[in-house]
Amino acid sequence: MPERRYVFLDCEELRLCVVVAAPTAVVYEHQYGGTACMQGRVEGYLLPVHGVPAGDCEEALAALREIFERDLGGAGWPGGALPGQLMARLRDAVDKVFVDESGEMAGDLLSREQQRLVLDEGRLGELDEAWIPVVTPDGPGYLVWGNSD
């Protein structure tokens, strides 16, 4: 088995991305949780994301930041379902984020389909600012962005 490599995600540059959990020997590290400054790690690979319509994710990112920074005060979230209408708003924000699912040939851009991310409600105990458990076309992952601290 190859030695593990550790990569710290700089989401200020990447803005919004998803890390898919997979046995790759590459471990992505990410600071999340607002002023709680938690450190997450997941072995896998990084996927670029797109917004609706096909384009950037600024609308989804703005909605996520509003939920965690304004409505929840930027101090992180201890996991579990968000209160009141915040869960519905979180689902809606995640629903606006897409990844490309490649066709038979990875280089064949015409055969790529955009697939929505889905909030993984079975892993809500891991939910926090800038660390959203999601289901991708390739399996479980985390939607991440720059922590607000």
C-alpha positions as CSV (number, residue, x, y, z in Angstrom):
1,M,0.0,0.0,0.0
2,P,1.4,3.4,-0.9
3,E,2.3,5.9,1.8
4,R,-0.4,8.4,2.5
5,R,-0.1,11.9,1.3
6,Y,-1.8,14.8,3.1
7,V,-3.3,17.8,1.3
8,F,-4.6,20.8,3.1
9,L,-7.5,22.3,1.2
10,D,-7.3,26.1,0.5
11,C,-11.0,26.7,-0.1
12,E,-10.5,30.5,-0.4
13,E,-9.0,29.6,-3.8
14,L,-11.3,26.7,-4.6
15,R,-14.5,28.4,-3.3
16,L,-16.7,25.3,-3.1
17,C,-15.7,21.7,-3.8
18,V,-16.5,18.1,-2.8
19,V,-14.2,15.5,-1.5
20,V,-15.4,11.9,-2.3
21,A,-14.4,9.3,0.1
22,A,-12.3,6.6,-1.6
23,P,-9.2,4.5,-0.9
24,T,-6.7,6.7,-2.8
25,A,-3.8,7.1,-0.3
26,V,-4.5,10.9,-0.5
27,V,-6.0,12.4,2.6
28,Y,-7.6,15.9,2.4
29,E,-7.5,18.0,5.5
30,H,-9.9,20.9,5.9
31,Q,-10.7,23.4,8.7
32,Y,-14.4,23.7,9.3
33,G,-16.9,24.6,12.1
34,G,-16.6,28.4,12.2
35,T,-14.8,29.8,15.2
36,A,-14.7,26.3,16.7
37,C,-11.9,25.6,14.1
38,M,-12.4,21.9,13.7
39,Q,-10.1,19.8,11.5
40,G,-11.6,17.3,9.2
41,R,-9.8,14.6,7.2
42,V,-11.1,12.3,4.5
43,E,-9.2,10.0,2.3
44,G,-10.4,10.3,-1.3
45,Y,-10.4,12.6,-4.3
46,L,-11.4,16.1,-5.0
47,L,-14.2,16.9,-7.6
48,P,-15.0,20.3,-9.0
49,V,-18.6,21.4,-8.7
50,H,-21.0,23.5,-10.7
51,G,-24.0,25.5,-9.9
52,V,-27.5,25.7,-11.5
53,P,-27.7,26.5,-14.3
54,A,-24.4,25.1,-15.4
55,G,-22.0,27.6,-14.2
56,D,-20.5,28.7,-10.9
57,C,-21.8,27.9,-7.4
58,E,-22.0,31.5,-6.0
59,E,-25.7,31.2,-5.3
60,A,-25.3,27.9,-3.3
61,L,-22.2,29.2,-1.5
62,A,-24.0,32.4,-0.5
63,A,-26.9,30.4,0.9
64,L,-24.6,28.1,2.8
65,R,-22.6,31.1,4.3
66,E,-25.9,32.8,5.2
67,I,-27.1,29.7,7.1
68,F,-23.9,29.1,9.0
69,E,-22.4,32.6,9.4
70,R,-25.5,34.8,9.8
71,D,-28.3,32.5,11.1
72,L,-26.2,30.2,13.3
73,G,-23.7,33.0,14.3
74,G,-20.5,31.5,12.8
75,A,-19.6,29.4,15.9
76,G,-20.1,26.0,14.2
77,W,-22.8,23.5,14.7
78,P,-22.5,20.4,17.0
79,G,-24.0,18.1,14.4
80,G,-27.5,16.8,13.8
81,A,-30.5,18.4,12.1
82,L,-30.6,22.2,11.9
83,P,-33.5,24.0,13.7
84,G,-36.7,25.1,11.9
85,Q,-36.5,26.1,8.3
86,L,-32.7,26.0,8.2
87,M,-32.8,22.3,7.3
88,A,-35.0,23.0,4.3
89,R,-32.7,25.9,3.3
90,L,-29.6,23.6,3.6
91,R,-31.2,20.9,1.4
92,D,-32.1,23.6,-1.1
93,A,-28.5,25.0,-1.2
94,V,-27.0,21.5,-1.6
95,D,-29.5,20.8,-4.3
96,K,-28.1,23.6,-6.4
97,V,-24.6,22.0,-6.6
98,F,-23.7,19.6,-9.4
99,V,-20.7,17.4,-10.3
100,D,-19.9,16.0,-13.7
101,E,-20.4,12.3,-14.2
102,S,-18.2,11.2,-17.1
103,G,-19.3,9.0,-19.9
104,E,-17.4,6.0,-21.2
105,M,-14.3,8.0,-22.1
106,A,-13.1,10.5,-19.5
107,G,-12.1,12.9,-22.2
108,D,-15.4,12.8,-24.0
109,L,-16.9,16.1,-22.7
110,L,-20.1,15.6,-24.8
111,S,-21.1,12.5,-22.9
112,R,-20.8,14.0,-19.4
113,E,-23.9,14.5,-17.4
114,Q,-24.3,16.8,-14.5
115,Q,-25.5,15.0,-11.3
116,R,-26.9,16.8,-8.2
117,L,-25.3,16.4,-4.8
118,V,-27.7,15.2,-2.2
119,L,-27.5,16.0,1.5
120,D,-26.6,12.8,3.3
121,E,-29.2,12.8,6.1
122,G,-27.9,9.5,7.5
123,R,-24.7,11.4,8.5
124,L,-26.1,14.6,9.9
125,G,-24.1,14.0,13.1
126,E,-21.1,15.1,11.1
127,L,-22.7,18.3,9.8
128,D,-21.0,21.6,10.5
129,E,-20.1,24.8,8.8
130,A,-18.0,24.1,5.7
131,W,-18.3,20.3,6.2
132,I,-21.6,19.0,4.8
133,P,-22.0,15.3,4.3
134,V,-23.3,14.6,0.8
135,V,-24.0,11.7,-1.5
136,T,-22.3,12.1,-4.9
137,P,-22.7,9.9,-8.0
138,D,-19.5,8.2,-6.8
139,G,-20.6,7.7,-3.2
140,P,-20.3,9.5,0.1
141,G,-18.3,12.8,0.4
142,Y,-18.2,16.2,1.9
143,L,-19.1,19.5,0.4
144,V,-16.6,22.0,1.7
145,W,-15.8,25.8,1.4
146,G,-13.7,28.3,3.2
147,N,-14.4,28.3,7.0
148,S,-15.6,31.7,8.3
149,D,-13.3,32.0,11.3
